[in-house]
Amino acid sequence: MFGRSDTQEMFTNMQPSALEQMNKNFPHTSYLMLDQIKTAYIIGNGQSRIGLDLDILGGDVWGCNALFRDYTPDYLTIVDVSIMGECAESAYPKYNQCYFSGEWTEPLHRDEEYPVIKSTMDVPVREWIRPEHTHITMHGKGNGNVGILEMQAIGIEEDYKIKEVRGPEDDPFLFENFFCGTTASAMASMTGKYDNIVYVGFDSIWNYDINTYNNVYAGTRCYGLETDPENTRLKEEDERGWMSQTNQLRVLLDRFQNIDYYYMKDELSVHLLTHNELYD
């Protein structure tokens, strides 16, 4: 359980240089000791974050998937097609910064192009469209074993604040098939704004249970049940060779060596993330 501390004022009054030096000396430090102006918090949806007041985090908050249902982060990242549809249907991206996977730069005109494309589909089409949506983006949903099972038509307006998930110029597909938390971390890392990135609620890495779907939104719209088995790819490569989330974190450590990555166990305890921490 997360709780506030009377030490907050002491850490807040410290100069950034002093905080950074303390971080180098102690492997387990307080998140309050990080320079909040240059810190991003990546909010996973593991149950360990229940009780944490996200408003007390002084840096930028990067949310994942369905967090927008309960909280408005500084940036929202979504990689699940159905949750992107739910989010767009709610008009959340009209007012808030989002990073979505898939293609968003050349949407179909709703009344002219979309009906023609829809008529050619040989799989069901699920629509997430509001009356005021002027354009439609098409996204396939399925898996690598059986292909596309369903197309999802997601409506948008021209002023929706959606950026596409992309890798760096020298490797634009570097983050392809990343999980949402590591995708959000990659997008934050690429901004060049942060010296520190803190992972919160990443229970699939540090509180993993193959028998439980450890997610605060388990059993809700677009999510599996809590009793569903956890994704084994979170910890190991799967039979298709897709990267595990553990190895995705390693990619970020290697690519962005100018950033210190941490994971949060409770409000006053963040741990520096290293390769040894990942594979212990």
C-alpha positions in Angstrom: 0.0 0.0 0.0 1.3 3.4 -0.9 1.2 6.2 1.7 2.5 9.8 2.1 5.5 10.7 4.2 6.5 13.6 6.3 9.9 13.4 4.6 8.5 14.8 1.4 9.2 18.5 2.3 12.8 17.7 3.1 13.5 16.0 -0.2 11.6 18.7 -2.2 13.8 21.4 -0.7 17.0 19.6 -1.8 18.9 20.8 -4.9 18.8 18.5 -7.9 22.6 18.0 -7.8 22.4 16.7 -4.2 19.5 14.4 -5.1 21.4 12.9 -8.0 24.5 12.3 -5.9 22.3 10.5 -3.3 20.8 8.4 -6.0 24.2 7.2 -7.1 25.2 6.3 -3.5 22.1 4.3 -2.6 20.6 1.5 -4.7 17.1 1.9 -3.1 16.1 5.6 -3.0 13.0 7.7 -2.6 11.2 8.8 -5.7 11.2 12.2 -4.0 14.9 12.3 -4.4 14.7 12.4 -8.2 14.7 15.6 -10.1 10.9 15.7 -10.8 11.3 18.1 -13.8 13.3 15.5 -15.6 11.4 12.4 -14.4 8.7 10.4 -16.2 6.5 7.8 -14.4 5.2 5.0 -16.5 2.0 3.7 -14.9 1.4 0.0 -15.5 -1.9 -1.5 -14.5 -0.7 -4.1 -12.1 -2.6 -4.4 -8.8 0.3 -3.2 -6.8 -0.5 0.4 -7.8 -3.9 0.2 -6.1 -3.9 2.9 -3.4 -1.3 5.1 -5.1 -2.4 8.7 -5.6 -1.0 9.5 -9.0 -1.4 13.2 -8.3 1.5 13.1 -5.8 4.0 12.2 -8.5 5.9 15.4 -9.4 7.1 14.4 -12.8 5.2 13.6 -16.0 2.8 10.7 -15.8 2.6 8.4 -18.8 -0.5 6.1 -18.6 -1.1 2.8 -20.3 -4.2 1.4 -22.0 -7.4 1.9 -19.9 -5.9 4.3 -17.3 -7.9 7.0 -19.1 -11.1 5.6 -17.6 -10.0 6.7 -14.1 -7.3 9.3 -14.5 -6.0 11.8 -17.1 -2.2 11.3 -17.4 0.1 13.8 -19.1 0.5 11.3 -22.0 -1.5 8.1 -22.7 -0.2 5.2 -24.6 -2.4 2.4 -26.0 -1.4 -0.6 -28.1 -4.5 -2.8 -27.7 -6.8 -2.2 -30.7 -10.1 -2.4 -28.8 -8.9 -0.1 -26.1 -7.9 2.4 -28.7 -11.4 2.2 -30.1 -13.0 2.7 -26.7 -10.7 5.7 -26.0 -11.5 7.3 -29.4 -15.2 6.7 -28.9 -15.0 8.5 -25.6 -13.5 11.6 -27.4 -10.5 11.5 -24.9 -7.9 12.2 -27.6 -9.7 15.4 -28.6 -8.4 17.0 -25.4 -5.4 14.9 -24.3 -2.1 13.8 -25.7 -2.0 10.1 -26.9 0.3 7.7 -28.5 -1.5 4.9 -30.4 -0.1 1.9 -32.3 -1.0 1.4 -35.9 -1.5 3.8 -38.8 -3.2 7.2 -38.0 -1.8 9.7 -40.5 -4.0 8.8 -43.5 -7.5 8.0 -42.2 -10.4 7.3 -44.5 -13.1 9.9 -45.1 -16.1 8.6 -43.2 -18.8 9.1 -45.8 -16.8 8.6 -49.0 -14.0 6.1 -48.5 -14.9 4.1 -45.5 -18.2 2.5 -46.8 -16.3 1.3 -49.9 -13.4 -0.3 -47.9 -15.9 -1.8 -45.4 -17.8 -3.5 -48.2 -14.6 -5.4 -49.2 -14.0 -6.9 -45.7 -14.3 -10.7 -45.4 -14.2 -10.6 -41.6 -16.5 -8.8 -39.1 -16.0 -5.1 -38.7 -16.5 -3.7 -35.2 -17.2 0.1 -35.2 -16.1 2.6 -32.6 -17.7 5.7 -34.2 -19.3 8.8 -32.7 -21.7 11.0 -34.7 -19.2 13.8 -34.9 -16.3 11.6 -36.2 -15.3 12.7 -39.7 -12.7 10.1 -40.5 -12.1 6.4 -39.8 -8.9 4.4 -39.2 -8.9 0.6 -39.8 -7.1 -1.8 -37.6 -6.9 -5.6 -37.7 -7.3 -7.7 -34.6 -6.2 -11.3 -34.3 -3.0 -13.2 -33.5 0.0 -14.6 -35.3 -1.3 -18.1 -35.4 -4.7 -17.5 -37.1 -4.3 -14.1 -38.7 -6.9 -11.3 -38.6 -10.2 -12.3 -37.0 -11.8 -8.9 -37.0 -11.4 -5.4 -38.3 -12.0 -2.5 -36.0 -13.1 0.8 -37.4 -12.1 3.6 -35.1 -13.5 7.1 -35.7 -11.6 10.3 -35.1 -11.8 14.0 -35.8 -9.1 16.0 -37.4 -8.1 17.7 -34.1 -7.5 14.4 -32.2 -4.2 14.6 -30.5 -2.9 11.2 -31.6 0.7 10.4 -32.4 1.8 7.1 -33.9 4.0 4.7 -32.0 7.3 4.6 -33.9 10.9 3.8 -33.3 13.9 6.1 -33.9 14.7 7.2 -37.4 17.5 4.6 -37.8 15.3 1.7 -36.7 11.6 2.7 -37.0 10.3 -0.8 -36.1 12.5 -1.2 -33.0 9.5 -1.2 -30.7 7.2 -3.2 -32.8 5.2 -5.8 -30.8 6.3 -4.2 -27.5 3.8 -4.4 -24.6 2.0 -1.2 -23.6 4.2 -0.4 -20.6 7.5 -0.8 -22.5 6.0 1.1 -25.5 5.1 4.0 -23.2 8.6 4.0 -21.8 10.1 3.9 -25.3 8.0 6.9 -26.3 9.0 8.8 -23.2 12.6 7.9 -23.7 12.6 9.2 -27.3 11.3 12.7 -26.3 14.8 13.5 -24.8 13.1 15.2 -21.9 13.9 12.8 -19.1 17.0 11.8 -17.1 14.9 9.4 -15.0 12.1 7.0 -15.9 10.2 5.2 -13.1 8.1 2.0 -13.6 5.0 1.8 -11.4 2.6 -1.2 -11.3 4.7 -3.4 -13.6 3.5 -6.5 -11.8 4.0 -8.7 -14.8 7.8 -8.3 -14.3 8.3 -8.0 -10.6 5.1 -9.7 -9.2 4.6 -12.3 -11.9 2.1 -15.2 -11.4 1.4 -17.4 -14.4 -2.0 -18.4 -12.9 -3.4 -14.9 -12.5 -4.1 -12.0 -14.8 -2.7 -9.4 -12.5 -4.4 -6.2 -13.9 -6.6 -3.7 -12.2 -9.0 -3.8 -15.2 -9.3 -7.6 -15.3 -12.9 -8.6 -16.0 -13.8 -5.2 -17.5 -14.5 -4.2 -21.1 -11.7 -5.3 -23.5 -9.9 -7.2 -20.8 -9.7 -10.9 -19.8 -10.8 -12.3 -16.4 -8.6 -12.2 -13.3 -8.6 -16.0 -13.4 -7.2 -16.1 -16.9 -3.6 -17.3 -17.1 -0.9 -14.6 -17.4 0.8 -14.1 -20.7 4.0 -16.3 -20.7 5.6 -13.9 -23.2 5.9 -11.4 -20.4 8.8 -13.4 -19.1 10.0 -15.6 -22.0 10.2 -15.5 -25.8 7.2 -17.2 -27.4 7.3 -19.8 -30.1 7.0 -17.1 -32.8 10.2 -15.5 -31.5 8.4 -12.4 -30.3 10.4 -10.5 -27.6 9.4 -10.9 -23.9 8.7 -7.8 -21.9 11.8 -8.5 -19.8 14.0 -8.3 -23.0 12.1 -5.2 -24.1 13.2 -3.5 -20.9 16.8 -4.6 -21.8 16.5 -3.0 -25.2 15.6 0.3 -23.5 18.5 0.0 -21.1 20.9 -0.5 -24.0 19.4 2.0 -26.3 19.0 4.9 -23.9 22.1 4.7 -21.7 21.7 8.4 -20.8 18.5 7.6 -18.8 18.4 6.0 -15.4 15.4 3.6 -15.2 13.8 2.7 -11.8 11.0 0.5 -10.6 8.8 1.5 -7.7 7.9 -0.9 -4.9 6.1 1.7 -2.7 6.0 5.5 -2.5 9.3 5.9 -0.7 11.2 3.1 -2.4 12.4 3.1 -6.0 15.1 0.7 -7.2 17.6 1.4 -9.9 17.0 -1.0 -12.8 20.0 -2.8 -14.2 20.5 -5.9 -16.3 21.2 -7.9 -13.2 17.8 -6.8 -11.7 16.0 -7.9 -14.8 17.4 -11.4 -14.9 17.7 -12.2 -11.1 
